[in-house]
Amino acid sequence: MRTHTGRGPSGMARTTISFVALVVGMVMLSGCVDFPAPPSPGPSATAEVPEPLGSEFDVAKEAPPNSSSCDATQSLRPAAQQPEPARMPPGSTMDAIFRRGRLIVGTDIGSNLFSFRDPITGDIQGFDVDLAHEISRAIFNDPNRIEFRVLSSSERINALRNQEVDVVIKTMSITCDRLRDISFSAPYYVASQRILALRGSVITGPEQLANKRVCAARGTTSIGRMQQIQPRAKMVTTTTWADCLVMLQQAQVDAVSTDDAILAGLATQDPWAQVVGPSLGQENYGVGMPVGHDDMVRFVNGTLAQLRASGRWQDMYDQWLSILGPGYGAPQPSYRD
């Protein structure tokens, strides 16, 4: 019978185990062993900046503003006699609102100068908000009988179609396409689409936006017009205009494009931002209402007529929009009946 000498595989295993045990024992006796750490990378000068919730890059093409022969700005003529506050015609849309006890207004809190939340008082303020208060005053003889519902630009149409709100007053451009789904008052403000860029930027107009990232709020006509004027612009959409400003500040986009009044509101929040370039086209803002509420359309148009005649419209402009210069006064209505 042959005796195992320990030189085969089993013997080598025992030798290896003995060597490891010996090393472990030496470590335990000596306390510790100083192994050099692997080299660490140097500090980085870049970081991943989180994108605003809901932002989308390289969005699909959207239709440009309707350019057909339709005159979208024509609305319904006010009634010959505007109802007195708190005395709405029985059975009318305004009477139903009066009996409910409040006017439900769709707006937002991210369009500085038009509708935004005051950081100190928490109140929603701005030009559009003042207009909502005047409509409430015309119905209730009280400017504060309002329930505000915050909507994104893309939610405005459905909120009216589903009659979740009585009116939408949210820098909403009157277009023939939108008139298929909702009704509009006569224009209460005329804006010009322009570009917001950082000071020192090479961007001075739409020509410099080729292959650049341009931010706009989802569901606005600004997207289609920019894609029409500069097809090589890379559109980035967000839920609110405030998100666009954040993305511009963090260099996630190169510019923002929408109406000058909204851009001016963004520029007041950042001294490094400035409105540049020529007008890219006009936008007529109107009060949106559900289809079929013609009496309410005439009533709102009557209220707008009173604001123009009394000088109240100009007071609202001077309070909120004087940063844009003297302006051209309240837009004059055009009626189709």
SEBAVO-298680 format. One line per 5 residues: number of its first residue (from 1); their letters; for each residue x, y, z of C-alpha. Coordinates in nm, 4 decimals. Example, Ala and Ser with C-alpha at 12.3 -4.5 7.8 and 13.67 -1.06 7.14 Angstrom:
1) AS) 1.2300/-0.4500/0.7800 | 1.3670/-0.1060/0.7140 $
END
This chain:
1) MRTHT) 0.0000/0.0000/0.0000 | 0.1482/0.3352/-0.1122 | 0.1674/0.6165/0.1382 | 0.0595/0.9690/0.0215 | 0.3603/1.2032/0.0353 $
6) GRGPS) 0.1676/1.5297/0.0124 | 0.3191/1.6321/-0.3209 | 0.0029/1.5739/-0.5236 | -0.2864/1.8162/-0.5543 | -0.4123/1.7374/-0.2058 $
11) GMART) -0.0716/1.8034/-0.0627 | -0.0450/2.1357/-0.2464 | -0.3840/2.2407/-0.1086 | -0.2688/2.1622/0.2457 | 0.0498/2.3603/0.1878 $
16) TISFV) -0.1477/2.6604/0.0570 | -0.3869/2.6514/0.3524 | -0.0935/2.6369/0.5918 | 0.0683/2.9391/0.4235 | -0.2534/3.1437/0.4451 $
21) ALVVG) -0.2962/3.0525/0.8079 | 0.0601/3.1592/0.8741 | 0.0001/3.5001/0.7089 | -0.3243/3.5521/0.9025 | -0.1459/3.4706/1.2217 $
26) MVMLS) 0.1289/3.7188/1.1487 | -0.1297/3.9887/1.0766 | -0.3084/3.9205/1.4030 | 0.0206/3.9432/1.5913 | 0.1361/4.2621/1.4229 $
31) GCVDF) -0.2014/4.4352/1.4589 | -0.2569/4.5585/1.1019 | -0.0990/4.5778/0.7610 | -0.0823/4.9077/0.5677 | -0.1987/4.8424/0.2103 $
36) PAPPS) -0.1850/5.1514/-0.0167 | -0.5291/5.2770/-0.1357 | -0.5989/5.3009/-0.5083 | -0.5599/5.6529/-0.6509 | -0.8768/5.8711/-0.6349 $
41) PGPSA) -0.9941/6.0715/-0.9350 | -0.9556/6.4483/-0.9123 | -1.2517/6.6748/-0.8358 | -1.4999/6.7252/-1.1181 | -1.6103/7.0672/-1.2358 $
46) TAEVP) -1.9330/6.9363/-1.3877 | -2.2499/6.7905/-1.2419 | -2.5743/6.6493/-1.3705 | -2.8420/6.9136/-1.3245 | -3.1889/6.7688/-1.2633 $
51) EPLGS) -3.4420/6.8564/-1.5300 | -3.7718/7.0169/-1.4278 | -4.0478/6.7630/-1.3794 | -4.2332/6.7095/-1.7062 | -3.9750/6.8571/-1.9433 $
56) EFDVA) -3.9519/6.7040/-2.2893 | -3.6713/6.7405/-2.5409 | -3.7050/6.7356/-2.9196 | -4.0826/6.7368/-2.9141 | -4.2827/6.6492/-3.2239 $
61) KEAPP) -4.3699/6.9265/-3.4638 | -4.6782/7.1237/-3.3683 | -4.9011/7.3040/-3.6105 | -4.8164/7.6737/-3.6574 | -5.0767/7.9345/-3.5668 $
66) NSSSC) -5.3744/7.9139/-3.7990 | -5.3164/8.1309/-4.1044 | -5.6435/8.0753/-4.2902 | -5.8832/8.3525/-4.3844 | -6.0727/8.3064/-4.0555 $
71) DATQS) -6.0742/8.6205/-3.8409 | -6.0507/8.4575/-3.5005 | -6.0582/8.7888/-3.3152 | -6.4204/8.8631/-3.4110 | -6.6507/8.7930/-3.1194 $
76) LRPAA) -7.0139/8.8413/-3.0186 | -7.1472/9.1911/-2.9623 | -7.2377/9.2796/-2.6012 | -7.6046/9.3033/-2.5126 | -7.7619/9.6453/-2.5708 $
81) QQPEP) -7.8050/9.6749/-2.1943 | -7.5360/9.5206/-1.9725 | -7.7011/9.3500/-1.6714 | -7.6484/9.5253/-1.3406 | -7.4277/9.3494/-1.0854 $
86) ARMPP) -7.6150/9.0989/-0.8670 | -7.9130/9.1133/-1.1072 | -7.8358/8.8523/-1.3673 | -8.1019/8.7545/-1.6245 | -8.2965/8.4523/-1.4942 $
91) GSTMD) -8.1897/8.1267/-1.6589 | -7.8690/8.2764/-1.8002 | -7.5187/8.1341/-1.7586 | -7.4368/8.4301/-1.5356 | -7.7437/8.3598/-1.3203 $
96) AIFRR) -7.6256/8.0013/-1.2654 | -7.2846/8.1334/-1.1579 | -7.4510/8.3882/-0.9292 | -7.6658/8.1199/-0.7640 | -7.3598/7.8985/-0.7125 $
101) GRLIV) -7.1985/8.1869/-0.5281 | -6.8601/8.1963/-0.7010 | -6.6961/8.2340/-1.0407 | -6.4621/7.9441/-1.1249 | -6.1587/8.0778/-1.3096 $
106) GTDIG) -5.8867/7.8700/-1.4723 | -5.5466/8.0378/-1.4560 | -5.1916/7.9610/-1.3435 | -4.9377/8.0877/-1.0913 | -4.6283/8.0851/-1.3115 $
111) SNLFS) -4.6905/8.3702/-1.5586 | -4.5305/8.6625/-1.3835 | -4.7085/8.9956/-1.4355 | -5.0239/8.8179/-1.5608 | -5.0920/8.5532/-1.2948 $
116) FRDPI) -4.8518/8.4596/-1.0185 | -4.8532/8.3913/-0.6466 | -4.7185/8.6717/-0.4302 | -4.4395/8.5161/-0.2183 | -4.5279/8.7297/0.0857 $
121) TGDIQ) -4.9080/8.7281/0.0972 | -4.9671/8.4043/-0.0941 | -5.2332/8.5792/-0.3050 | -5.2616/8.5191/-0.6784 | -5.1976/8.8492/-0.8555 $
126) GFDVD) -5.1397/8.9990/-1.1992 | -5.3121/9.1529/-1.5007 | -5.5175/8.8406/-1.5819 | -5.6140/8.8047/-1.2159 | -5.7379/9.1639/-1.2039 $
131) LAHEI) -5.9496/9.0939/-1.5114 | -6.1035/8.7933/-1.3309 | -6.1846/9.0174/-1.0343 | -6.3619/9.2644/-1.2647 | -6.5792/8.9892/-1.4137 $
136) SRAIF) -6.6632/8.8739/-1.0601 | -6.7523/9.2326/-0.9697 | -6.9807/9.2558/-1.2750 | -7.1703/8.9405/-1.1682 | -7.1790/8.9631/-0.7874 $
141) NDPNR) -7.0985/9.3297/-0.7200 | -6.8039/9.1745/-0.5335 | -6.4616/9.1299/-0.6958 | -6.3597/8.8444/-0.4697 | -6.6259/8.5797/-0.5324 $
146) IEFRV) -6.3752/8.3674/-0.7230 | -6.2450/8.0144/-0.7039 | -5.9131/7.9922/-0.8883 | -5.8149/7.6604/-1.0411 | -5.4517/7.6323/-1.1465 $
151) LSSSE) -5.4167/7.4897/-1.4979 | -5.1200/7.4208/-1.7209 | -5.1352/7.5610/-2.0743 | -5.2114/7.2147/-2.2137 | -5.5068/7.1694/-1.9723 $
156) RINAL) -5.6970/7.4857/-2.0630 | -5.9027/7.3551/-2.3552 | -6.0208/7.0364/-2.1836 | -6.1111/7.2261/-1.8660 | -6.3497/7.4391/-2.0737 $
161) RNQEV) -6.4813/7.1526/-2.2852 | -6.5615/6.9561/-1.9689 | -6.7074/7.2718/-1.8074 | -6.4792/7.2332/-1.5067 | -6.4325/7.6122/-1.5103 $
166) DVVIK) -6.6524/7.9020/-1.6154 | -6.3736/8.0964/-1.7838 | -6.0037/8.0609/-1.8558 | -5.7988/8.3789/-1.8204 | -5.4440/8.2657/-1.8768 $
171) TMSIT) -5.2552/8.4532/-2.1526 | -5.4591/8.2422/-2.3957 | -5.4173/8.3289/-2.7640 | -5.7283/8.3404/-2.9821 | -5.6896/8.1084/-3.2828 $
176) CDRLR) -5.9244/7.9589/-3.5392 | -5.8132/7.6098/-3.4370 | -5.9123/7.6700/-3.0759 | -6.2468/7.8161/-3.1808 | -6.3457/7.4673/-3.2917 $
181) DISFS) -6.3461/7.3594/-2.9255 | -6.4159/7.6712/-2.7177 | -6.5491/8.0269/-2.7415 | -6.3538/8.3484/-2.6904 | -6.4221/8.7017/-2.5852 $
186) APYYV) -6.2922/8.9907/-2.7908 | -5.9158/9.0439/-2.7391 | -5.8242/9.2085/-2.4106 | -5.4485/9.2276/-2.4780 | -5.2189/9.2086/-2.7825 $
191) ASQRI) -4.8720/9.0604/-2.7306 | -4.5719/9.0041/-2.9588 | -4.3737/8.6799/-2.9523 | -4.0031/8.7385/-2.8923 | -3.6966/8.5619/-2.7484 $
196) LALRG) -3.5431/8.5557/-2.3991 | -3.1692/8.4885/-2.3764 | -2.8921/8.5483/-2.1237 | -2.6844/8.8646/-2.1442 | -2.3629/8.7975/-2.3344 $
201) SVITG) -2.5272/8.5283/-2.5447 | -2.4744/8.5283/-2.9211 | -2.8508/8.4989/-2.9659 | -3.0040/8.8205/-3.0964 | -3.2840/8.6804/-3.3124 $
206) PEQLA) -3.4302/8.3622/-3.4634 | -3.1347/8.3222/-3.7030 | -2.9076/8.2233/-3.4136 | -3.1502/7.9580/-3.2883 | -3.0602/7.6989/-3.5551 $
211) NKRVC) -2.9576/7.3786/-3.3717 | -3.0156/7.5564/-3.0393 | -3.2463/7.4394/-2.7610 | -3.5491/7.6661/-2.7223 | -3.7928/7.6281/-2.4337 $
216) AARGT) -4.1696/7.6855/-2.4427 | -4.4609/7.5815/-2.2256 | -4.6482/7.2802/-2.3574 | -4.9775/7.3540/-2.5348 | -4.8895/7.7089/-2.6458 $
221) TSIGR) -4.8923/7.8613/-2.9939 | -4.5335/7.9799/-2.9377 | -4.4027/7.6349/-3.0312 | -4.5639/7.6213/-3.3750 | -4.4595/7.9752/-3.4672 $
226) MQQIQ) -4.0964/7.9148/-3.3675 | -4.0875/7.5888/-3.5658 | -4.2274/7.7774/-3.8638 | -3.9769/8.0637/-3.8422 | -3.6718/7.8553/-3.7442 $
231) PRAKM) -3.7296/7.4865/-3.8352 | -3.3831/7.3892/-3.7081 | -3.4569/7.4998/-3.3522 | -3.4708/7.2117/-3.1042 | -3.7855/7.2682/-2.9016 $
236) VTTTT) -3.7963/7.1752/-2.5342 | -4.1344/7.1864/-2.3596 | -4.2156/7.2209/-1.9916 | -4.5296/7.2527/-1.7837 | -4.4747/7.6166/-1.6831 $
241) WADCL) -4.2794/7.9209/-1.7997 | -4.1024/7.9277/-1.4631 | -3.9512/7.5891/-1.5538 | -3.8209/7.7416/-1.8781 | -3.6424/8.0137/-1.6805 $
246) VMLQQ) -3.4817/7.7553/-1.4529 | -3.3608/7.5554/-1.7533 | -3.2165/7.8730/-1.9103 | -3.0341/7.9564/-1.5864 | -2.8912/7.6033/-1.5679 $
251) AQVDA) -2.7785/7.6089/-1.9343 | -3.0150/7.3246/-2.0231 | -3.1648/7.5429/-2.2962 | -3.0222/7.8330/-2.4946 | -3.3320/8.0520/-2.5125 $
256) VSTDD) -3.7016/8.0843/-2.4276 | -3.9577/8.2083/-2.6770 | -4.3095/8.3276/-2.6125 | -4.5044/8.6506/-2.5795 | -4.3116/8.9602/-2.4752 $
261) AILAG) -4.5297/9.0210/-2.1705 | -4.4502/8.6761/-2.0276 | -4.0801/8.7117/-2.1144 | -4.0709/9.0492/-1.9397 | -4.2078/8.8817/-1.6291 $
266) LATQD) -3.9312/8.6193/-1.6450 | -3.6671/8.8880/-1.7004 | -3.7737/9.0675/-1.3810 | -3.6758/8.7535/-1.1901 | -3.3221/8.7314/-1.3322 $
271) PWAQV) -3.1053/9.0383/-1.4113 | -2.8946/8.8251/-1.6487 | -3.1925/8.7523/-1.8744 | -3.3025/8.9924/-2.1458 | -3.5640/9.0061/-2.4225 $
276) VGPSL) -3.3992/9.0204/-2.7660 | -3.4834/9.0262/-3.1348 | -3.7755/9.1590/-3.3357 | -4.1388/9.0612/-3.3027 | -4.2035/8.7111/-3.4375 $
281) GQENY) -4.5777/8.7707/-3.4639 | -4.8721/8.9009/-3.2659 | -5.0905/8.7112/-3.0214 | -5.4393/8.8286/-2.9214 | -5.5317/8.7188/-2.5698 $
286) GVGMP) -5.8959/8.6370/-2.5056 | -6.1098/8.5057/-2.2209 | -6.1907/8.1417/-2.2996 | -6.5414/8.0058/-2.2337 | -6.7284/7.6819/-2.3096 $
291) VGHDD) -6.8987/7.6516/-2.6475 | -7.2702/7.7313/-2.6296 | -7.2374/7.9925/-2.3529 | -7.2994/8.2800/-2.5935 | -7.4717/8.4880/-2.3254 $
296) MVRFV) -7.1568/8.4696/-2.1146 | -6.9418/8.5709/-2.4129 | -7.1598/8.8788/-2.4670 | -7.1506/8.9556/-2.0944 | -6.7699/8.9362/-2.0756 $
301) NGTLA) -6.7416/9.1538/-2.3868 | -6.9709/9.4041/-2.2187 | -6.7455/9.4019/-1.9123 | -6.4389/9.4591/-2.1312 | -6.6152/9.7520/-2.2987 $
306) QLRAS) -6.6796/9.9081/-1.9572 | -6.3140/9.8598/-1.8562 | -6.1975/10.0371/-2.1712 | -6.4437/10.3251/-2.1338 | -6.3799/10.3833/-1.7616 $
311) GRWQD) -6.0001/10.3773/-1.7870 | -5.9786/10.0735/-1.5605 | -5.8008/9.8730/-1.8341 | -5.5273/10.1382/-1.8527 | -5.4941/10.1365/-1.4733 $
316) MYDQW) -5.4372/9.7600/-1.4828 | -5.1793/9.7995/-1.7587 | -4.9944/10.0726/-1.5698 | -4.9835/9.8619/-1.2552 | -4.8604/9.5365/-1.4078 $
321) LSILG) -4.7228/9.5912/-1.7581 | -4.5577/9.9350/-1.7554 | -4.2202/9.7576/-1.7898 | -4.3174/9.7055/-2.1558 | -4.3459/10.0788/-2.2184 $
326) PGYGA) -4.6521/10.2960/-2.2780 | -4.8128/10.0405/-2.5124 | -5.0960/10.1126/-2.7503 | -5.3903/10.1064/-2.5157 | -5.6681/9.8493/-2.4941 $
331) PQPSY) -5.7322/9.6591/-2.8189 | -6.0473/9.7677/-3.0006 | -6.3050/9.4918/-3.0497 | -6.4419/9.3577/-3.3754 | -6.7831/9.1897/-3.3691 $
336) RD) -6.9287/8.9466/-3.6192 | -7.2952/9.0268/-3.5504 $
END
